[in-house]
Amino acid sequence: MRDTPALPAVLPPEPRVYRGVNWDGLWALCLREVRRFWKVGFQTLAAPVVTALLYMMVFVVAVGGIRPQVGGVTYGAFLAPGLVMMQILTNAFSNSSSSLLQAKMNGLIGDFLTPPLSPGELVAGFAFGAVVRGLLVGTISAAAVFPFAGLGFPHPWAVAYFALAGSLIMGLLGVMAAITSVKFDHIAAVTNFIVTPMTFLSGTFYMVARLPEPFRTASQFNPFFYLIAGFRYGFTGHADGSLAIGVAVTAAIAAALWWGCWGMFASGYRLKT
């Protein structure tokens, strides 16, 4: 009996690698992160808009008429950019932190560590999903609340830079929080005791320049202050602090967080058992 010739094995195509980057794998991870929140868009995209509108209703419609102008603009025009940035920050953090921690809790972290993805590509993929969600929520929230504020658009570069920097910083912070956490209570603690207080104490609802000392000086060490002040400058032309310092501080924080996330993925800290 003659031996039947073995059929050639059908191997998957090799991933495209250009300059040391696995573009196919990176793009797959990016799409996975975007599709993850897009499937529950009513919760991830619509709910933050309702929250922003409620803030506008309480602070502007109810009491805005009796408040004086702030920074040369109405209180509604002052408040709206801060609310939009607050939604950008919180949603970017939620996207990366919940995605990675959920994979850890369900024992699926190997799905990210087994494919030929470098630590830098893993960081980029999770950060991409967080940035996309943060910017989408920010855009929808702005479209919802800005009709009540009557804002212009004098400095689009500031809007684009600080929105991108804020979502990137919070996305990377979410990655680090998820890696170091072992249960969802730890993420909730970071949100309730770090992210939310820093957001509310960053000048979202008031001008930091009007605070008494030492609170005015302490606010200068809050990175969220520079993000909100720079983002507001893009719409009102008024900044509570130095734009140059804000750009330098946010860029340095983003670089430091990127390096920290890369180091965690490279060492397998709390990822490999």
TORKOL-4160 file (C-alpha; in steps of 0.2 Angstrom, whole numbers, padded with zeros to 4 digits, m for minus):
273
<pt num="1" X="0000" Y="0000" Z="0000"/>
<pt num="2" X="0007" Y="0016" Z="m0005"/>
<pt num="3" X="0009" Y="0030" Z="0007"/>
<pt num="4" X="m0002" Y="0044" Z="0005"/>
<pt num="5" X="0008" Y="0060" Z="0003"/>
<pt num="6" X="0005" Y="0072" Z="0018"/>
<pt num="7" X="m0004" Y="0088" Z="0014"/>
<pt num="8" X="0006" Y="0104" Z="0017"/>
<pt num="9" X="0001" Y="0112" Z="0033"/>
<pt num="10" X="m0009" Y="0128" Z="0031"/>
<pt num="11" X="0000" Y="0141" Z="0041"/>
<pt num="12" X="m0006" Y="0158" Z="0046"/>
<pt num="13" X="0002" Y="0173" Z="0037"/>
<pt num="14" X="0016" Y="0181" Z="0045"/>
<pt num="15" X="0012" Y="0197" Z="0054"/>
<pt num="16" X="0018" Y="0213" Z="0045"/>
<pt num="17" X="0033" Y="0219" Z="0054"/>
<pt num="18" X="0040" Y="0236" Z="0049"/>
<pt num="19" X="0054" Y="0244" Z="0059"/>
<pt num="20" X="0052" Y="0231" Z="0073"/>
<pt num="21" X="0033" Y="0235" Z="0075"/>
<pt num="22" X="0020" Y="0221" Z="0073"/>
<pt num="23" X="0007" Y="0232" Z="0064"/>
<pt num="24" X="m0006" Y="0218" Z="0062"/>
<pt num="25" X="m0005" Y="0213" Z="0080"/>
<pt num="26" X="m0006" Y="0231" Z="0086"/>
<pt num="27" X="m0020" Y="0235" Z="0075"/>
<pt num="28" X="m0030" Y="0220" Z="0081"/>
<pt num="29" X="m0027" Y="0225" Z="0099"/>
<pt num="30" X="m0033" Y="0243" Z="0095"/>
<pt num="31" X="m0049" Y="0237" Z="0086"/>
<pt num="32" X="m0052" Y="0225" Z="0101"/>
<pt num="33" X="m0051" Y="0240" Z="0113"/>
<pt num="34" X="m0063" Y="0251" Z="0103"/>
<pt num="35" X="m0075" Y="0237" Z="0099"/>
<pt num="36" X="m0076" Y="0233" Z="0117"/>
<pt num="37" X="m0084" Y="0249" Z="0123"/>
<pt num="38" X="m0093" Y="0252" Z="0107"/>
<pt num="39" X="m0104" Y="0237" Z="0110"/>
<pt num="40" X="m0111" Y="0245" Z="0125"/>
<pt num="41" X="m0111" Y="0262" Z="0118"/>
<pt num="42" X="m0127" Y="0267" Z="0128"/>
<pt num="43" X="m0117" Y="0264" Z="0144"/>
<pt num="44" X="m0100" Y="0270" Z="0139"/>
<pt num="45" X="m0105" Y="0285" Z="0127"/>
<pt num="46" X="m0122" Y="0291" Z="0131"/>
<pt num="47" X="m0122" Y="0290" Z="0150"/>
<pt num="48" X="m0108" Y="0303" Z="0152"/>
<pt num="49" X="m0117" Y="0315" Z="0142"/>
<pt num="50" X="m0132" Y="0314" Z="0153"/>
<pt num="51" X="m0121" Y="0317" Z="0168"/>
<pt num="52" X="m0113" Y="0332" Z="0160"/>
<pt num="53" X="m0131" Y="0339" Z="0156"/>
<pt num="54" X="m0136" Y="0337" Z="0174"/>
<pt num="55" X="m0121" Y="0347" Z="0180"/>
<pt num="56" X="m0125" Y="0361" Z="0167"/>
<pt num="57" X="m0144" Y="0361" Z="0173"/>
<pt num="58" X="m0139" Y="0362" Z="0191"/>
<pt num="59" X="m0125" Y="0375" Z="0190"/>
<pt num="60" X="m0130" Y="0385" Z="0175"/>
<pt num="61" X="m0149" Y="0384" Z="0173"/>
<pt num="62" X="m0153" Y="0384" Z="0191"/>
<pt num="63" X="m0140" Y="0396" Z="0199"/>
<pt num="64" X="m0131" Y="0403" Z="0184"/>
<pt num="65" X="m0141" Y="0418" Z="0182"/>
<pt num="66" X="m0136" Y="0425" Z="0199"/>
<pt num="67" X="m0118" Y="0422" Z="0197"/>
<pt num="68" X="m0106" Y="0435" Z="0190"/>
<pt num="69" X="m0095" Y="0433" Z="0175"/>
<pt num="70" X="m0079" Y="0422" Z="0178"/>
<pt num="71" X="m0063" Y="0426" Z="0168"/>
<pt num="72" X="m0073" Y="0438" Z="0157"/>
<pt num="73" X="m0086" Y="0425" Z="0151"/>
<pt num="74" X="m0102" Y="0419" Z="0158"/>
<pt num="75" X="m0102" Y="0405" Z="0171"/>
<pt num="76" X="m0110" Y="0393" Z="0159"/>
<pt num="77" X="m0095" Y="0397" Z="0146"/>
<pt num="78" X="m0083" Y="0394" Z="0160"/>
<pt num="79" X="m0090" Y="0378" Z="0167"/>
<pt num="80" X="m0094" Y="0369" Z="0150"/>
<pt num="81" X="m0076" Y="0365" Z="0145"/>
<pt num="82" X="m0072" Y="0359" Z="0163"/>
<pt num="83" X="m0086" Y="0347" Z="0162"/>
<pt num="84" X="m0081" Y="0341" Z="0145"/>
<pt num="85" X="m0063" Y="0338" Z="0151"/>
<pt num="86" X="m0069" Y="0329" Z="0167"/>
<pt num="87" X="m0079" Y="0317" Z="0156"/>
<pt num="88" X="m0063" Y="0314" Z="0145"/>
<pt num="89" X="m0052" Y="0310" Z="0160"/>
<pt num="90" X="m0064" Y="0299" Z="0169"/>
<pt num="91" X="m0069" Y="0289" Z="0153"/>
<pt num="92" X="m0052" Y="0286" Z="0147"/>
<pt num="93" X="m0046" Y="0280" Z="0164"/>
<pt num="94" X="m0062" Y="0268" Z="0165"/>
<pt num="95" X="m0058" Y="0261" Z="0148"/>
<pt num="96" X="m0041" Y="0255" Z="0150"/>
<pt num="97" X="m0042" Y="0250" Z="0168"/>
<pt num="98" X="m0058" Y="0240" Z="0166"/>
<pt num="99" X="m0052" Y="0231" Z="0150"/>
<pt num="100" X="m0036" Y="0225" Z="0158"/>
<pt num="101" X="m0042" Y="0221" Z="0175"/>
<pt num="102" X="m0057" Y="0211" Z="0168"/>
<pt num="103" X="m0045" Y="0201" Z="0158"/>
<pt num="104" X="m0034" Y="0197" Z="0173"/>
<pt num="105" X="m0049" Y="0192" Z="0184"/>
<pt num="106" X="m0056" Y="0181" Z="0170"/>
<pt num="107" X="m0039" Y="0172" Z="0167"/>
<pt num="108" X="m0038" Y="0179" Z="0150"/>
<pt num="109" X="m0022" Y="0189" Z="0152"/>
<pt num="110" X="m0013" Y="0176" Z="0142"/>
<pt num="111" X="m0023" Y="0182" Z="0126"/>
<pt num="112" X="m0012" Y="0198" Z="0127"/>
<pt num="113" X="0004" Y="0191" Z="0133"/>
<pt num="114" X="0005" Y="0176" Z="0121"/>
<pt num="115" X="0004" Y="0184" Z="0104"/>
<pt num="116" X="0020" Y="0192" Z="0097"/>
<pt num="117" X="0017" Y="0209" Z="0104"/>
<pt num="118" X="0031" Y="0219" Z="0112"/>
<pt num="119" X="0028" Y="0229" Z="0129"/>
<pt num="120" X="0027" Y="0245" Z="0119"/>
<pt num="121" X="0014" Y="0238" Z="0107"/>
<pt num="122" X="0003" Y="0232" Z="0122"/>
<pt num="123" X="0005" Y="0250" Z="0130"/>
<pt num="124" X="0000" Y="0258" Z="0113"/>
<pt num="125" X="m0015" Y="0246" Z="0110"/>
<pt num="126" X="m0023" Y="0249" Z="0127"/>
<pt num="127" X="m0019" Y="0268" Z="0127"/>
<pt num="128" X="m0027" Y="0269" Z="0109"/>
<pt num="129" X="m0043" Y="0262" Z="0115"/>
<pt num="130" X="m0043" Y="0274" Z="0130"/>
<pt num="131" X="m0039" Y="0289" Z="0119"/>
<pt num="132" X="m0053" Y="0285" Z="0107"/>
<pt num="133" X="m0066" Y="0283" Z="0120"/>
<pt num="134" X="m0061" Y="0299" Z="0129"/>
<pt num="135" X="m0061" Y="0309" Z="0114"/>
<pt num="136" X="m0078" Y="0302" Z="0108"/>
<pt num="137" X="m0086" Y="0305" Z="0125"/>
<pt num="138" X="m0078" Y="0323" Z="0125"/>
<pt num="139" X="m0085" Y="0327" Z="0107"/>
<pt num="140" X="m0102" Y="0320" Z="0111"/>
<pt num="141" X="m0103" Y="0329" Z="0128"/>
<pt num="142" X="m0097" Y="0346" Z="0120"/>
<pt num="143" X="m0111" Y="0344" Z="0107"/>
<pt num="144" X="m0123" Y="0342" Z="0121"/>
<pt num="145" X="m0118" Y="0356" Z="0133"/>
<pt num="146" X="m0110" Y="0369" Z="0122"/>
<pt num="147" X="m0127" Y="0375" Z="0116"/>
<pt num="148" X="m0131" Y="0381" Z="0134"/>
<pt num="149" X="m0114" Y="0390" Z="0135"/>
<pt num="150" X="m0112" Y="0400" Z="0119"/>
<pt num="151" X="m0094" Y="0396" Z="0117"/>
<pt num="152" X="m0082" Y="0401" Z="0103"/>
<pt num="153" X="m0067" Y="0391" Z="0096"/>
<pt num="154" X="m0052" Y="0404" Z="0096"/>
<pt num="155" X="m0038" Y="0392" Z="0100"/>
<pt num="156" X="m0041" Y="0375" Z="0092"/>
<pt num="157" X="m0023" Y="0369" Z="0095"/>
<pt num="158" X="m0026" Y="0370" Z="0114"/>
<pt num="159" X="m0042" Y="0360" Z="0113"/>
<pt num="160" X="m0034" Y="0346" Z="0103"/>
<pt num="161" X="m0018" Y="0345" Z="0113"/>
<pt num="162" X="m0025" Y="0345" Z="0130"/>
<pt num="163" X="m0039" Y="0333" Z="0125"/>
<pt num="164" X="m0027" Y="0321" Z="0118"/>
<pt num="165" X="m0015" Y="0323" Z="0132"/>
<pt num="166" X="m0028" Y="0321" Z="0146"/>
<pt num="167" X="m0035" Y="0305" Z="0138"/>
<pt num="168" X="m0018" Y="0298" Z="0135"/>
<pt num="169" X="m0012" Y="0302" Z="0153"/>
<pt num="170" X="m0028" Y="0294" Z="0161"/>
<pt num="171" X="m0027" Y="0279" Z="0149"/>
<pt num="172" X="m0010" Y="0275" Z="0154"/>
<pt num="173" X="m0014" Y="0278" Z="0173"/>
<pt num="174" X="m0028" Y="0266" Z="0170"/>
<pt num="175" X="m0016" Y="0253" Z="0164"/>
<pt num="176" X="m0005" Y="0255" Z="0179"/>
<pt num="177" X="m0019" Y="0254" Z="0191"/>
<pt num="178" X="m0026" Y="0238" Z="0183"/>
<pt num="179" X="m0009" Y="0230" Z="0183"/>
<pt num="180" X="m0006" Y="0233" Z="0201"/>
<pt num="181" X="m0024" Y="0229" Z="0206"/>
<pt num="182" X="m0030" Y="0211" Z="0211"/>
<pt num="183" X="m0049" Y="0215" Z="0212"/>
<pt num="184" X="m0061" Y="0228" Z="0206"/>
<pt num="185" X="m0062" Y="0236" Z="0223"/>
<pt num="186" X="m0044" Y="0242" Z="0221"/>
<pt num="187" X="m0049" Y="0251" Z="0204"/>
<pt num="188" X="m0064" Y="0259" Z="0213"/>
<pt num="189" X="m0052" Y="0265" Z="0227"/>
<pt num="190" X="m0041" Y="0274" Z="0214"/>
<pt num="191" X="m0056" Y="0281" Z="0206"/>
<pt num="192" X="m0065" Y="0287" Z="0222"/>
<pt num="193" X="m0050" Y="0293" Z="0232"/>
<pt num="194" X="m0038" Y="0299" Z="0218"/>
<pt num="195" X="m0046" Y="0303" Z="0201"/>
<pt num="196" X="m0062" Y="0310" Z="0207"/>
<pt num="197" X="m0055" Y="0322" Z="0220"/>
<pt num="198" X="m0041" Y="0328" Z="0209"/>
<pt num="199" X="m0054" Y="0331" Z="0195"/>
<pt num="200" X="m0066" Y="0341" Z="0207"/>
<pt num="201" X="m0051" Y="0351" Z="0215"/>
<pt num="202" X="m0043" Y="0356" Z="0198"/>
<pt num="203" X="m0054" Y="0372" Z="0194"/>
<pt num="204" X="m0068" Y="0363" Z="0185"/>
<pt num="205" X="m0081" Y="0373" Z="0194"/>
<pt num="206" X="m0071" Y="0388" Z="0200"/>
<pt num="207" X="m0056" Y="0399" Z="0196"/>
<pt num="208" X="m0040" Y="0393" Z="0206"/>
<pt num="209" X="m0033" Y="0410" Z="0206"/>
<pt num="210" X="m0047" Y="0415" Z="0218"/>
<pt num="211" X="m0043" Y="0402" Z="0231"/>
<pt num="212" X="m0034" Y="0407" Z="0247"/>
<pt num="213" X="m0017" Y="0401" Z="0251"/>
<pt num="214" X="m0011" Y="0388" Z="0254"/>
<pt num="215" X="m0024" Y="0380" Z="0242"/>
<pt num="216" X="m0020" Y="0391" Z="0228"/>
<pt num="217" X="m0002" Y="0385" Z="0228"/>
<pt num="218" X="m0007" Y="0367" Z="0231"/>
<pt num="219" X="m0017" Y="0367" Z="0215"/>
<pt num="220" X="m0002" Y="0371" Z="0205"/>
<pt num="221" X="0004" Y="0353" Z="0209"/>
<pt num="222" X="m0012" Y="0345" Z="0202"/>
<pt num="223" X="m0009" Y="0339" Z="0184"/>
<pt num="224" X="m0028" Y="0340" Z="0181"/>
<pt num="225" X="m0028" Y="0359" Z="0184"/>
<pt num="226" X="m0016" Y="0361" Z="0169"/>
<pt num="227" X="m0027" Y="0350" Z="0158"/>
<pt num="228" X="m0043" Y="0359" Z="0162"/>
<pt num="229" X="m0035" Y="0376" Z="0162"/>
<pt num="230" X="m0027" Y="0373" Z="0145"/>
<pt num="231" X="m0043" Y="0365" Z="0137"/>
<pt num="232" X="m0054" Y="0380" Z="0144"/>
<pt num="233" X="m0041" Y="0392" Z="0136"/>
<pt num="234" X="m0045" Y="0384" Z="0119"/>
<pt num="235" X="m0063" Y="0390" Z="0120"/>
<pt num="236" X="m0063" Y="0405" Z="0130"/>
<pt num="237" X="m0045" Y="0413" Z="0127"/>
<pt num="238" X="m0043" Y="0413" Z="0146"/>
<pt num="239" X="m0031" Y="0402" Z="0156"/>
<pt num="240" X="m0030" Y="0400" Z="0175"/>
<pt num="241" X="m0012" Y="0396" Z="0174"/>
<pt num="242" X="0003" Y="0396" Z="0162"/>
<pt num="243" X="0000" Y="0387" Z="0146"/>
<pt num="244" X="0019" Y="0384" Z="0143"/>
<pt num="245" X="0020" Y="0375" Z="0160"/>
<pt num="246" X="0004" Y="0366" Z="0157"/>
<pt num="247" X="0011" Y="0359" Z="0140"/>
<pt num="248" X="0028" Y="0354" Z="0148"/>
<pt num="249" X="0020" Y="0346" Z="0164"/>
<pt num="250" X="0007" Y="0336" Z="0154"/>
<pt num="251" X="0020" Y="0330" Z="0141"/>
<pt num="252" X="0032" Y="0325" Z="0155"/>
<pt num="253" X="0018" Y="0315" Z="0165"/>
<pt num="254" X="0013" Y="0306" Z="0149"/>
<pt num="255" X="0031" Y="0301" Z="0145"/>
<pt num="256" X="0034" Y="0295" Z="0163"/>
<pt num="257" X="0017" Y="0285" Z="0163"/>
<pt num="258" X="0022" Y="0277" Z="0146"/>
<pt num="259" X="0039" Y="0272" Z="0153"/>
<pt num="260" X="0031" Y="0265" Z="0169"/>
<pt num="261" X="0018" Y="0255" Z="0159"/>
<pt num="262" X="0031" Y="0248" Z="0147"/>
<pt num="263" X="0042" Y="0242" Z="0162"/>
<pt num="264" X="0027" Y="0233" Z="0170"/>
<pt num="265" X="0023" Y="0224" Z="0154"/>
<pt num="266" X="0041" Y="0220" Z="0150"/>
<pt num="267" X="0044" Y="0213" Z="0168"/>
<pt num="268" X="0027" Y="0204" Z="0169"/>
<pt num="269" X="0023" Y="0213" Z="0185"/>
<pt num="270" X="0007" Y="0205" Z="0192"/>
<pt num="271" X="0004" Y="0198" Z="0175"/>
<pt num="272" X="0013" Y="0182" Z="0174"/>
<pt num="273" X="0011" Y="0168" Z="0187"/>
